[in-house]
Amino acid sequence: MGGVRELAVSFVAPGPCGVAVRDRLKHLTAQDERVMRAVGAHQGALASGDLKARCADGLEHSADTWASRKRELTALSSSRIAGAITKATHDQWALARRCQAAHIQNLAAGIKTLRHRLSLPLGQKGTKRAAGGYRSKNEWFRKSRRLAALEDRHTAAVADGRAGRVRVVRGGKRLLNTRHHLTEARLTEDEWRQRWEAERWFIAADGESGKRFGNETIRVTPDGEVSIKLPAPLAHLANARHGRYLLASTVAFAHRGAEWADRIAANRAVAYRIRLDMDRGRWYLTASWQRPVVQTIPLETARARGMIGVDTNADHFAAYHLDRHGNPIGEPHRFGYDLSGTATHRDAQIRHALTRLINWAKRVGVAAIGIEDLDFTPEKTREKHGRRKRFRQLISGMPTGKLKARLVSMAAEQGLSVVAVDPAYTSMWGAQHWQKPLTTPHRKMSRHDAAGIAIGRRALGHPVRDGVSPARTELRAWGRTAPPPHDQSDRAGHRTAQAGPGTRGRKGTRPPTTDRPPGEPSPSGKRKREPSASKTARDAPSTHQWVQDSHMRTG
């Protein structure tokens, strides 16, 4: 097919390399909260100033300027706190640069689409690969104005990128914009101010291997006691030796607690972060550490025990189990989720659906899950889909990047691998070649279920369109290939059911054929039976005798 693009090669997704667990700091005293608020505000102000200095350096940044900023922060806090602040600053600046590059790329894609559509005559229909012309002169005029606006934005963004200027908001741009919409957010000015300050606090410390319990700044003992090394200006608030403040709360990580305990017992690095959740009024401690990257198994090993093909949709995962030959087994499975509501609710829904999917994959005994390597970045532009606002919202609402990362992480914990495949034509070819053959009075196949089969076959290395229909599965299981259609012998060639090379008994004597013209003798030279009695003499004693062919199989 000349219009089909070349498909990307399937690959096993690399495993996770980081771990993070969280626990609540309960039973804090009023003094504990005052100290943590003071530490967060002091170090947050230092982090804001350091980020301002880093943005001012732009592309002129060097190791010398980094060391200079760290020396200035050390005098106001400590060496370890200064190192944590400068590292967080550089990570935030690098993230802003990546977002800036993605924004420039998105603007360029929109400009290209607008120029193409404006160059077409009014009302010209589009194709699957390119949009058509605009419907009216009024729409054409408005889109020409939008093109000029996008070109101005693109010019400004490219100039900022070349100069190394980035826009970063400590505390979050969304919360900053909420300040102008307090009524809609149902917040007072004081409540918003408290949230804003809490988001700009900095109570975090990177771990250091070889130090006691893996962290000198925020230390957690095996018994769960939490202590904080106070910065120099707040050393008078210490209630323990060496300028430390010991919290009244203890922590016990229920998830990965044994792994965390093993690390701090061996004095291996563990990073900690303390955060206040303003909605609940609760303090949380997050522990994180790095571990060796989970080694992915070879692709052939992942395919050895079959595959679970998963089609990702706006409200469910459509999954199908396939054996290693690419034959569908059993019934389709669907794991639903709801992506409406808050980000926390959406994240919980995704986790629950993935948990059920992974548990089912473990039960059926496969070693890998096949999923599409989705990336809707070029598809989200409003210039491509025009008035199809609901479709654009549908694509934007699917958390493709977070979904892949979470699936890889959760599957690795259960000993499963994830095979990423090219998503091209899976829905179209799956519906064309698998939906109708597998539909029965007791099985309803949707387009998404058929796409799951197509994804699984592609992950197994089989072509989607050259499939084995359910009617031929049994023949393949017995080592025989299916004959061509009985009414197309001239086109399909000689009708045969030749056994495969590895089939036992394939060279043995075959039973005599029974398909011959009426009146001709059997190839063995023997009749199966004598002529039967006349229908008018059925009550008479039967005189014919049954003769068993010596070449026929009796089993």
MARDREN-77991 format. One line per 4 residues: number of its first residue (from 1); for each residue x, z, y of C-alpha. Coordinates in nm, 3 decimals, m for minus. Example, Ala and Ser with C-alpha at 12.3 -4.5 7.8 and 13.67 -1.06 7.14 Angstrom:
<pts>
1) 1.230:0.780:m0.450 | 1.367:0.714:m0.106
</pts>
This chain:
<pts>
1) 0.000:0.000:0.000 | 0.169:m0.117:0.315 | 0.004:0.135:0.548 | 0.108:0.445:0.353
5) 0.397:0.632:0.509 | 0.689:0.760:0.307 | 0.622:1.108:0.171 | 0.862:1.396:0.223
9) 1.027:1.553:m0.080 | 0.875:1.876:m0.212 | 1.094:2.186:m0.197 | 1.087:2.554:m0.289
13) 1.043:2.764:0.025 | 1.323:3.017:0.085 | 1.233:3.381:0.035 | 1.210:3.654:0.301
17) 1.518:3.834:0.433 | 1.365:4.122:0.629 | 1.150:4.428:0.557 | 0.939:4.638:0.796
21) 0.727:4.945:0.716 | 0.527:5.168:0.946 | 0.392:5.521:0.948 | 0.199:5.730:1.196
25) 0.358:6.019:1.384 | 0.098:6.292:1.332 | 0.066:6.644:1.476 | 0.278:6.575:1.782
29) 0.290:6.850:2.042 | 0.228:6.793:2.412 | 0.601:6.837:2.476 | 0.681:6.573:2.213
33) 0.462:6.320:2.388 | 0.604:6.404:2.731 | 0.959:6.354:2.604 | 0.881:6.022:2.435
37) 0.701:5.896:2.744 | 0.999:5.991:2.959 | 1.245:5.823:2.720 | 1.030:5.510:2.696
41) 0.990:5.480:3.074 | 1.362:5.537:3.143 | 1.487:5.292:2.882 | 1.208:5.044:2.967
45) 1.329:5.031:3.327 | 1.682:4.965:3.202 | 1.554:4.685:2.975 | 1.362:4.525:3.263
49) 1.669:4.525:3.485 | 1.887:4.384:3.209 | 1.640:4.104:3.141 | 1.636:4.019:3.511
53) 2.015:3.998:3.512 | 2.019:3.781:3.201 | 1.766:3.538:3.347 | 1.969:3.520:3.666
57) 2.279:3.422:3.464 | 2.094:3.129:3.308 | 2.329:2.885:3.137 | 2.630:3.059:3.296
61) 2.604:3.344:3.048 | 2.920:3.436:2.859 | 3.066:3.718:2.653 | 3.221:3.867:2.967
65) 2.887:3.893:3.150 | 2.731:4.046:2.838 | 3.005:4.309:2.819 | 2.969:4.382:3.190
69) 2.595:4.443:3.159 | 2.647:4.666:2.857 | 2.903:4.881:3.043 | 2.658:4.934:3.328
73) 2.383:5.039:3.087 | 2.613:5.272:2.893 | 2.667:5.486:3.201 | 2.289:5.532:3.232
77) 2.212:5.589:2.865 | 2.456:5.564:2.575 | 2.665:5.295:2.407 | 2.420:5.246:2.120
81) 2.114:5.234:2.345 | 2.291:4.984:2.573 | 2.371:4.767:2.272 | 2.010:4.775:2.154
85) 1.878:4.684:2.501 | 2.118:4.392:2.554 | 2.048:4.255:2.206 | 1.670:4.272:2.267
89) 1.723:4.099:2.602 | 1.910:3.808:2.446 | 1.650:3.770:2.171 | 1.373:3.758:2.431
93) 1.557:3.504:2.646 | 1.625:3.282:2.343 | 1.257:3.298:2.243 | 1.157:3.194:2.595
97) 1.395:2.894:2.573 | 1.240:2.783:2.244 | 0.892:2.814:2.389 | 1.003:2.614:2.692
101) 1.133:2.332:2.471 | 0.804:2.328:2.275 | 0.609:2.315:2.603 | 0.812:2.016:2.724
105) 0.754:1.839:2.393 | 0.380:1.905:2.413 | 0.362:1.770:2.769 | 0.552:1.457:2.667
109) 0.309:1.395:2.379 | 0.010:1.432:2.611 | 0.160:1.195:2.869 | 0.228:0.935:2.601
113) m0.130:0.951:2.471 | m0.281:0.930:2.820 | m0.071:0.628:2.915 | m0.172:0.450:2.596
117) m0.544:0.514:2.640 | m0.538:0.424:3.008 | m0.376:0.090:2.923 | m0.665:m0.009:2.692
121) m0.989:m0.176:2.809 | m1.289:0.048:2.861 | m1.487:0.114:2.543 | m1.226:m0.022:2.302
125) m1.251:0.154:1.968 | m0.959:0.348:1.831 | m0.809:0.364:1.487 | m0.704:0.647:1.256
129) m0.354:0.631:1.398 | m0.427:0.588:1.769 | m0.712:0.672:2.005 | m0.908:0.400:2.181
133) m0.995:0.335:2.543 | m1.208:0.560:2.759 | m1.584:0.520:2.771 | m1.645:0.482:3.143
137) m1.470:0.426:3.474 | m1.540:0.784:3.574 | m1.362:0.920:3.267 | m1.076:0.674:3.317
141) m1.031:0.796:3.676 | m1.034:1.166:3.578 | m0.778:1.103:3.302 | m0.555:0.916:3.545
145) m0.557:1.226:3.768 | m0.476:1.443:3.467 | m0.185:1.212:3.383 | m0.040:1.267:3.729
149) m0.077:1.645:3.688 | 0.094:1.644:3.348 | 0.379:1.432:3.481 | 0.435:1.684:3.761
153) 0.436:1.972:3.512 | 0.672:1.785:3.283 | 0.913:1.712:3.568 | 0.917:2.079:3.672
157) 0.962:2.202:3.314 | 1.249:1.963:3.247 | 1.418:2.074:3.571 | 1.384:2.441:3.466
161) 1.523:2.362:3.123 | 1.829:2.187:3.263 | 1.893:2.472:3.506 | 1.842:2.740:3.238
165) 1.544:2.902:3.412 | 1.283:3.071:3.194 | 0.964:3.264:3.264 | 0.940:3.596:3.080
169) 0.687:3.875:3.130 | 0.782:4.214:2.992 | 0.455:4.361:2.878 | 0.290:4.029:2.798
173) 0.138:3.752:3.003 | m0.209:3.815:2.860 | m0.211:4.179:2.970 | m0.080:4.076:3.311
177) m0.370:3.833:3.358 | m0.613:4.105:3.251 | m0.530:4.281:3.578 | m0.739:4.017:3.759
181) m1.033:4.050:3.517 | m1.079:4.424:3.476 | m1.459:4.399:3.472 | m1.465:4.153:3.182
185) m1.205:4.363:2.997 | m1.407:4.682:3.063 | m1.102:4.861:3.202 | m1.039:5.061:3.514
189) m0.727:5.009:3.720 | m0.577:5.336:3.592 | m0.647:5.244:3.229 | m0.489:4.904:3.276
193) m0.185:5.063:3.445 | m0.135:5.297:3.148 | m0.147:5.005:2.905 | 0.092:4.804:3.118
197) 0.347:5.083:3.136 | 0.320:5.158:2.763 | 0.387:4.794:2.672 | 0.703:4.796:2.889
201) 0.849:5.109:2.730 | 1.160:5.074:2.516 | 1.206:5.330:2.237 | 1.405:5.140:1.975
205) 1.746:5.153:1.813 | 1.933:4.920:1.580 | 2.078:5.061:1.261 | 2.447:5.096:1.182
209) 2.587:5.110:0.830 | 2.822:5.399:0.763 | 2.652:5.633:1.010 | 2.448:5.930:0.896
213) 2.117:5.807:0.749 | 2.187:5.459:0.886 | 2.102:5.525:1.252 | 2.255:5.756:1.512
217) 2.006:5.705:1.797 | 1.676:5.750:1.611 | 1.746:5.943:1.294 | 1.503:6.002:1.008
221) 1.612:6.236:0.729 | 1.503:6.201:0.364 | 1.255:6.484:0.429 | 1.091:6.278:0.707
225) 1.222:6.469:1.011 | 1.252:6.245:1.319 | 1.502:6.310:1.597 | 1.595:6.105:1.905
229) 1.930:6.091:2.083 | 1.830:6.135:2.448 | 1.992:5.923:2.722 | 2.229:6.102:2.956
233) 1.982:6.156:3.246 | 1.733:6.321:3.005 | 1.980:6.535:2.810 | 1.829:6.853:2.958
237) 1.514:6.795:2.750 | 1.701:6.830:2.419 | 1.588:7.098:2.172 | 1.864:7.040:1.914
241) 2.242:7.009:1.912 | 2.436:6.712:2.049 | 2.165:6.614:2.300 | 1.898:6.537:2.039
245) 1.525:6.604:2.047 | 1.357:6.691:1.718 | 0.991:6.591:1.689 | 0.739:6.823:1.527
249) 0.599:6.531:1.325 | 0.732:6.407:0.993 | 0.694:6.064:0.835 | 0.658:5.946:0.476
253) 0.651:5.573:0.418 | 0.395:5.504:0.149 | 0.489:5.137:0.123 | 0.850:5.072:0.015
257) 0.924:5.441:0.051 | 1.163:5.442:m0.244 | 1.359:5.146:m0.106 | 1.382:5.312:0.236
261) 1.499:5.639:0.079 | 1.770:5.459:m0.119 | 1.902:5.296:0.199 | 1.928:5.613:0.409
265) 2.076:5.805:0.116 | 2.356:5.546:0.105 | 2.389:5.550:0.488 | 2.289:5.185:0.514
269) 2.158:5.041:0.842 | 1.788:5.096:0.926 | 1.639:5.004:1.264 | 1.356:5.213:1.414
273) 1.100:5.153:1.685 | 0.846:5.399:1.830 | 0.530:5.264:1.991 | 0.212:5.406:2.141
277) m0.115:5.234:2.049 | m0.327:5.281:2.361 | m0.651:5.171:2.193 | m0.628:5.449:1.932
281) m0.411:5.694:2.122 | m0.167:5.717:1.829 | 0.210:5.703:1.800 | 0.371:5.493:1.526
285) 0.723:5.468:1.387 | 0.836:5.134:1.240 | 1.141:5.111:1.015 | 1.301:4.774:0.944
289) 1.609:4.649:0.765 | 1.762:4.332:0.634 | 1.831:4.252:0.275 | 1.994:3.958:0.097
293) 1.784:3.644:0.107 | 1.570:3.617:m0.204 | 1.725:3.342:m0.414 | 1.478:3.064:m0.480
297) 1.452:2.929:m0.832 | 1.522:2.560:m0.900 | 1.231:2.325:m0.851 | 1.221:2.229:m1.220
301) 1.200:2.595:m1.319 | 0.913:2.650:m1.079 | 0.727:2.359:m1.241 | 0.786:2.466:m1.601
305) 0.472:2.681:m1.643 | 0.232:2.476:m1.435 | 0.124:2.518:m1.077 | m0.153:2.655:m0.855
309) m0.245:2.390:m0.596 | m0.386:2.541:m0.274 | m0.569:2.352:m0.001 | m0.579:2.541:0.330
313) m0.904:2.520:0.526 | m1.059:2.682:0.830 | m1.248:2.946:0.630 | m1.111:2.949:0.274
317) m0.833:2.857:0.033 | m0.938:2.604:m0.232 | m0.715:2.654:m0.538 | m0.691:2.484:m0.876
321) m0.477:2.566:m1.181 | m0.281:2.275:m1.332 | m0.060:2.262:m1.638 | 0.292:2.122:m1.622
325) 0.161:1.771:m1.697 | m0.067:1.783:m1.393 | m0.394:1.829:m1.583 | m0.652:2.058:m1.414
329) m0.744:2.366:m1.616 | m1.065:2.564:m1.588 | m1.278:2.587:m1.276 | m1.187:2.567:m0.908
333) m1.135:2.894:m0.721 | m1.207:2.969:m0.357 | m1.075:3.260:m0.154 | m1.264:3.295:0.172
337) m1.163:3.453:0.501 | m1.301:3.483:0.854 | m1.075:3.387:1.144 | m1.308:3.510:1.418
341) m1.265:3.831:1.612 | m0.946:4.008:1.710 | m0.596:3.917:1.597 | m0.582:4.232:1.382
345) m0.903:4.133:1.202 | m0.779:3.777:1.143 | m0.449:3.904:1.008 | m0.626:4.141:0.769
349) m0.851:3.861:0.646 | m0.551:3.638:0.571 | m0.373:3.920:0.386 | m0.679:3.994:0.173
353) m0.729:3.628:0.078 | m0.361:3.583:m0.009 | m0.365:3.900:m0.219 | m0.653:3.768:m0.431
357) m0.483:3.429:m0.464 | m0.154:3.582:m0.579 | m0.327:3.816:m0.826 | m0.508:3.519:m0.981
361) m0.182:3.323:m1.003 | m0.023:3.615:m1.188 | m0.312:3.631:m1.435 | m0.294:3.263:m1.529
365) 0.083:3.289:m1.579 | 0.226:3.028:m1.341 | 0.565:3.065:m1.173 | 0.486:2.895:m0.841
369) 0.212:2.812:m0.591 | 0.196:2.468:m0.429 | 0.083:2.453:m0.067 | 0.090:2.197:0.211
373) 0.373:2.214:0.463 | 0.128:2.211:0.753 | 0.228:2.176:1.117 | m0.050:2.101:1.365
377) 0.174:2.107:1.674 | 0.126:1.737:1.761 | m0.243:1.752:1.669 | m0.351:2.023:1.914
381) m0.327:1.817:2.231 | m0.661:1.760:2.402 | m0.555:1.410:2.502 | m0.558:1.292:2.138
385) m0.899:1.424:2.033 | m1.074:1.408:2.371 | m1.430:1.543:2.355 | m1.388:1.684:2.004
389) m1.349:2.034:2.140 | m1.468:2.211:1.826 | m1.220:2.015:1.615 | m0.937:2.108:1.849
393) m1.042:2.473:1.832 | m1.057:2.447:1.453 | m0.700:2.319:1.432 | m0.570:2.569:1.686
397) m0.735:2.857:1.502 | m0.554:2.794:1.172 | m0.243:3.019:1.164 | m0.020:2.772:0.981
401) 0.316:2.926:1.072 | 0.210:3.285:1.008 | 0.031:3.180:0.689 | 0.342:3.023:0.534
405) 0.563:3.318:0.625 | 0.315:3.573:0.489 | 0.251:3.379:0.168 | 0.624:3.343:0.097
409) 0.682:3.713:0.161 | 0.389:3.836:m0.049 | 0.455:3.592:m0.334 | 0.822:3.691:m0.354
413) 0.723:4.052:m0.416 | 0.524:3.940:m0.720 | 0.797:3.715:m0.858 | 0.626:3.391:m0.753
417) 0.779:3.097:m0.569 | 0.612:2.872:m0.312 | 0.655:2.495:m0.332 | 0.589:2.316:m0.001
421) 0.465:1.957:m0.023 | 0.391:1.679:0.222 | 0.024:1.710:0.332 | m0.028:1.335:0.381
425) m0.337:1.185:0.210 | m0.403:1.487:m0.015 | m0.768:1.523:0.087 | m0.838:1.149:0.081
429) m0.669:1.074:m0.252 | m0.795:1.394:m0.411 | m1.156:1.308:m0.328 | m1.108:0.947:m0.436
433) m0.947:1.010:m0.774 | m1.046:1.361:m0.882 | m1.370:1.477:m0.724 | m1.612:1.249:m0.911
437) m1.449:1.262:m1.259 | m1.445:1.643:m1.260 | m1.799:1.690:m1.130 | m2.041:1.798:m1.402
441) m2.391:1.946:m1.406 | m2.227:2.289:m1.434 | m1.930:2.230:m1.202 | m1.964:2.135:m0.837
445) m1.644:1.985:m0.701 | m1.588:1.971:m0.326 | m1.342:1.757:m0.137 | m1.127:2.066:m0.082
449) m1.118:2.149:m0.455 | m1.001:1.795:m0.530 | m0.738:1.826:m0.258 | m0.606:2.135:m0.434
453) m0.549:1.924:m0.747 | m0.370:1.658:m0.541 | m0.145:1.922:m0.384 | m0.068:2.077:m0.721
457) 0.020:1.741:m0.876 | 0.248:1.657:m0.585 | 0.418:1.996:m0.620 | 0.471:1.921:m0.991
461) 0.630:1.585:m0.909 | 0.340:1.374:m1.040 | 0.170:1.099:m0.837 | m0.173:1.193:m0.707
465) m0.339:0.859:m0.781 | m0.199:0.810:m1.133 | m0.380:1.105:m1.282 | m0.509:1.192:m1.626
469) m0.886:1.214:m1.627 | m1.054:1.500:m1.812 | m1.169:1.257:m2.083 | m0.805:1.166:m2.160
473) m0.665:1.518:m2.157 | m0.747:1.580:m2.524 | m0.578:1.257:m2.631 | m0.263:1.351:m2.444
477) m0.270:1.697:m2.602 | m0.263:1.528:m2.947 | 0.029:1.304:m2.844 | m0.168:0.980:m2.804
481) m0.217:0.764:m2.501 | m0.566:0.651:m2.412 | m0.669:0.294:m2.498 | m0.777:0.057:m2.221
485) m1.149:0.002:m2.147 | m1.335:m0.159:m2.434 | m1.482:m0.428:m2.212 | m1.152:m0.523:m2.047
489) m0.929:m0.601:m2.344 | m0.816:m0.933:m2.201 | m0.699:m0.769:m1.877 | m0.575:m0.441:m2.018
493) m0.401:m0.585:m2.324 | m0.412:m0.481:m2.686 | m0.620:m0.169:m2.751 | m0.400:0.092:m2.911
497) m0.381:0.466:m2.947 | m0.014:0.482:m3.038 | 0.124:0.832:m3.088 | 0.416:0.951:m2.886
501) 0.775:0.962:m3.024 | 0.765:1.339:m3.080 | 0.434:1.354:m3.268 | 0.460:1.478:m3.625
505) 0.330:1.243:m3.891 | 0.317:0.945:m3.658 | 0.487:0.723:m3.923 | 0.250:0.820:m4.199
509) m0.017:0.601:m4.358 | m0.302:0.536:m4.120 | m0.662:0.537:m4.240 | m0.820:0.198:m4.304
513) m1.005:0.044:m4.021 | m1.382:0.036:m4.032 | m1.430:m0.206:m3.745 | m1.470:m0.548:m3.914
517) m1.727:m0.826:m3.904 | m2.030:m0.781:m4.135 | m1.979:m0.916:m4.487 | m1.598:m0.913:m4.483
521) m1.414:m0.690:m4.734 | m1.226:m0.378:m4.635 | m0.849:m0.416:m4.581 | m0.794:m0.189:m4.881
525) m0.991:m0.427:m5.104 | m1.243:m0.161:m5.205 | m1.596:m0.104:m5.099 | m1.690:0.230:m4.964
529) m2.002:0.237:m5.177 | m2.221:0.021:m5.394 | m2.525:m0.148:m5.244 | m2.799:0.106:m5.193
533) m3.142:0.080:m5.345 | m3.421:m0.103:m5.176 | m3.626:0.085:m4.921 | m3.937:0.012:m5.130
537) m3.790:0.188:m5.433 | m3.670:0.511:m5.277 | m3.858:0.723:m5.530 | m3.676:0.557:m5.820
541) m3.366:0.729:m5.961 | m3.055:0.633:m5.769 | m2.805:0.427:m5.965 | m2.535:0.365:m5.706
545) m2.208:0.558:m5.716 | m1.991:0.682:m5.425 | m1.626:0.578:m5.446 | m1.361:0.765:m5.244
549) m1.087:0.552:m5.093 | m0.747:0.682:m5.205 | m0.598:0.603:m4.863 | m0.856:0.797:m4.663
553) m0.774:1.140:m4.527 | m0.974:1.417:m4.688 | m0.897:1.684:m4.427
</pts>
